[in-house]
Amino acid sequence: MANATKTQNGAPAKSAPAAKIQSPPFTAQQAGIIAAAWLLPGAGHLIQKRWIRGFLLMAAIFTMFICGLKMEGKIYAFNTGDLLEILGFFGDLGSGGLYLLARTMNWGHGNIARAVADYGTKYIIVAGLLNIVAVVDAYHIYIGKKR
């Protein structure tokens, strides 16, 4: 207690309550950045004129998703029966517009007979997870939390 501050009567001084950190209010423009970044991978960065990062993310996510489809990977639909299928669904859903396009076109049934199809399934899931990270990154750049 050698460094503790004291009041005039010798009693220890009370510390001021910690100031609450105010987060900025959630606006429609922030929701638009999130929606655009989710629907089209890399778009959240492109909107903010982060050209290199946006195009690199777009190329990586599109390439992984397309390679996964070419390997005959499975695209999961919502299923409450199996925990791993639920997790696969949320990983796939992270791809945004790519997932919606693949489900609409009825792609990604998976081929159990081919061993490489399992790798394709993982590529598709990882593409979705990478897009989720890209969405969060674009949001943090927008609110000024990251440069």
LOKOL-806493 format. One record per residue (C-alpha): x, y, z; residue in three letters. Coordinates in nm, 4 decimals, padded with zeros to 6 digits. Example, Ala and Ser with C-alpha at 12.3 -4.5 7.8 and 13.67 -1.06 7.14 Angstrom:
2
xx_yy_zz_code
01.2300_-00.4500_00.7800_ALA
01.3670_-00.1060_00.7140_SER
***
This chain:
147
xx_yy_zz_code
00.0000_00.0000_00.0000_MET
00.3011_00.2255_-00.0392_ALA
00.1646_00.3749_-00.3610_ASN
-00.1999_00.4087_-00.2482_ALA
-00.3386_00.7605_-00.2526_THR
-00.4900_00.8969_00.0666_LYS
-00.7371_01.1707_00.1438_THR
-00.6611_01.4643_00.3768_GLN
-00.7725_01.2706_00.6878_ASN
-00.5441_00.9748_00.6044_GLY
-00.8171_00.7351_00.4817_ALA
-00.7538_00.5570_00.1524_PRO
-00.9058_00.7382_-00.1429_ALA
-01.1901_00.5700_-00.3275_LYS
-01.1147_00.4946_-00.6886_SER
-01.3493_00.6320_-00.9479_ALA
-01.5847_00.3764_-01.1032_PRO
-01.4647_00.2439_-01.4358_ALA
-01.6129_00.4344_-01.7255_ALA
-01.8470_00.2272_-01.9376_LYS
-01.7350_00.1875_-02.2942_ILE
-02.0147_00.2933_-02.5225_GLN
-02.0468_00.0945_-02.8409_SER
-02.1757_00.2841_-03.1415_PRO
-02.5428_00.2279_-03.2232_PRO
-02.6136_-00.0359_-03.4852_PHE
-02.7211_00.1367_-03.8045_THR
-02.8800_00.0244_-04.1298_ALA
-02.5538_00.1006_-04.3093_GLN
-02.3690_-00.1437_-04.0820_GLN
-02.6325_-00.4071_-04.1550_ALA
-02.5840_-00.3405_-04.5263_GLY
-02.2080_-00.3944_-04.4986_ILE
-02.2660_-00.7227_-04.3141_ILE
-02.5274_-00.8435_-04.5635_ALA
-02.3153_-00.7535_-04.8659_ALA
-02.0065_-00.9152_-04.7161_ALA
-02.2001_-01.2341_-04.6417_TRP
-02.3809_-01.2575_-04.9764_LEU
-02.0759_-01.1928_-05.1938_LEU
-01.7445_-01.2913_-05.0352_PRO
-01.5060_-00.9958_-05.0278_GLY
-01.7766_-00.7371_-05.1016_ALA
-01.7608_-00.5876_-04.7520_GLY
-01.3992_-00.4930_-04.8105_HIS
-01.4589_-00.3787_-05.1674_LEU
-01.7358_-00.1423_-05.0525_ILE
-01.4855_00.0154_-04.8138_GLN
-01.2274_00.0490_-05.0931_LYS
-00.9992_-00.2181_-04.9487_ARG
-00.9365_-00.3508_-05.2971_TRP
-00.6469_-00.5908_-05.2410_ILE
-00.7935_-00.7554_-04.9318_ARG
-01.1372_-00.7765_-05.0903_GLY
-01.0170_-00.9387_-05.4114_PHE
-00.7866_-01.1783_-05.2264_LEU
-01.0704_-01.2922_-05.0005_LEU
-01.3055_-01.3223_-05.2951_MET
-01.0549_-01.5295_-05.4929_ALA
-00.9726_-01.7562_-05.1976_ALA
-01.3335_-01.8241_-05.0994_ILE
-01.4577_-01.8736_-05.4557_PHE
-01.1639_-02.1033_-05.5356_THR
-01.2145_-02.3165_-05.2256_MET
-01.5886_-02.3436_-05.2843_PHE
-01.5548_-02.4315_-05.6537_ILE
-01.2740_-02.6808_-05.5874_CYS
-01.4941_-02.8420_-05.3218_GLY
-01.7772_-02.8761_-05.5738_LEU
-01.5422_-03.0124_-05.8412_LYS
-01.4257_-03.2773_-05.5917_MET
-01.7933_-03.3727_-05.5555_GLU
-01.8135_-03.2468_-05.1982_GLY
-02.1413_-03.2479_-05.0102_LYS
-02.3369_-02.9322_-04.9367_ILE
-02.5345_-02.9778_-04.6181_TYR
-02.9010_-02.8910_-04.5814_ALA
-03.0532_-02.8091_-04.2440_PHE
-03.0973_-03.1302_-04.0471_ASN
-03.1608_-03.1587_-03.6737_THR
-03.0753_-03.5281_-03.6603_GLY
-02.6957_-03.5221_-03.6406_ASP
-02.4725_-03.2681_-03.4665_LEU
-02.1985_-03.2944_-03.7292_LEU
-02.4482_-03.2270_-04.0073_GLU
-02.5788_-02.9224_-03.8190_ILE
-02.2239_-02.7891_-03.7855_LEU
-02.1578_-02.8645_-04.1521_GLY
-02.4743_-02.6769_-04.2452_PHE
-02.3668_-02.3647_-04.0544_PHE
-02.0197_-02.3871_-04.2071_GLY
-02.1702_-02.4117_-04.5549_ASP
-02.4225_-02.1357_-04.4831_LEU
-02.1329_-01.9019_-04.4084_GLY
-02.0552_-01.8969_-04.7808_SER
-02.3615_-01.6782_-04.8280_GLY
-02.4577_-01.6332_-05.1903_GLY
-02.2437_-01.9270_-05.3007_LEU
-02.4378_-02.1572_-05.0682_TYR
-02.7725_-02.0181_-05.1849_LEU
-02.6695_-02.0610_-05.5490_LEU
-02.5512_-02.4185_-05.4922_ALA
-02.8717_-02.5156_-05.3122_ARG
-03.0848_-02.3493_-05.5807_THR
-02.8971_-02.5266_-05.8614_MET
-02.9088_-02.8560_-05.6672_ASN
-02.5308_-02.8964_-05.6601_TRP
-02.3214_-03.0728_-05.3993_GLY
-02.4839_-03.4083_-05.3359_HIS
-02.1519_-03.5666_-05.2461_GLY
-02.0132_-03.8921_-05.3773_ASN
-01.9559_-04.1482_-05.1030_ILE
-01.7650_-04.3797_-05.3383_ALA
-01.4846_-04.1257_-05.3936_ARG
-01.2400_-04.0521_-05.1137_ALA
-01.1630_-03.7089_-05.2546_VAL
-01.5293_-03.6093_-05.2068_ALA
-01.4704_-03.5911_-04.8310_ASP
-01.1936_-03.3376_-04.8916_TYR
-01.4287_-03.1452_-05.1181_GLY
-01.6857_-03.1306_-04.8389_THR
-01.4237_-02.9864_-04.6046_LYS
-01.3195_-02.7289_-04.8665_TYR
-01.6785_-02.6090_-04.8935_ILE
-01.7154_-02.5825_-04.5150_ILE
-01.3847_-02.3983_-04.4740_VAL
-01.4821_-02.1554_-04.7515_ALA
-01.7924_-02.0696_-04.5469_GLY
-01.5950_-02.0293_-04.2257_LEU
-01.3427_-01.8065_-04.4018_LEU
-01.6274_-01.5918_-04.5305_ASN
-01.7608_-01.5535_-04.1757_ILE
-01.4172_-01.4316_-04.0651_VAL
-01.4140_-01.1913_-04.3628_ALA
-01.7583_-01.0550_-04.2658_VAL
-01.6425_-00.9886_-03.9090_VAL
-01.3227_-00.8281_-04.0401_ASP
-01.5170_-00.5980_-04.2742_ALA
-01.7481_-00.4976_-03.9884_TYR
-01.4558_-00.4207_-03.7570_HIS
-01.2932_-00.2073_-04.0247_ILE
-01.6205_-00.0214_-04.0779_TYR
-01.6718_00.0648_-03.7108_ILE
-01.3074_00.1700_-03.6754_GLY
-01.1975_-00.1114_-03.4486_LYS
-00.9423_-00.2230_-03.7075_LYS
-00.7508_-00.0344_-03.9739_ARG
***
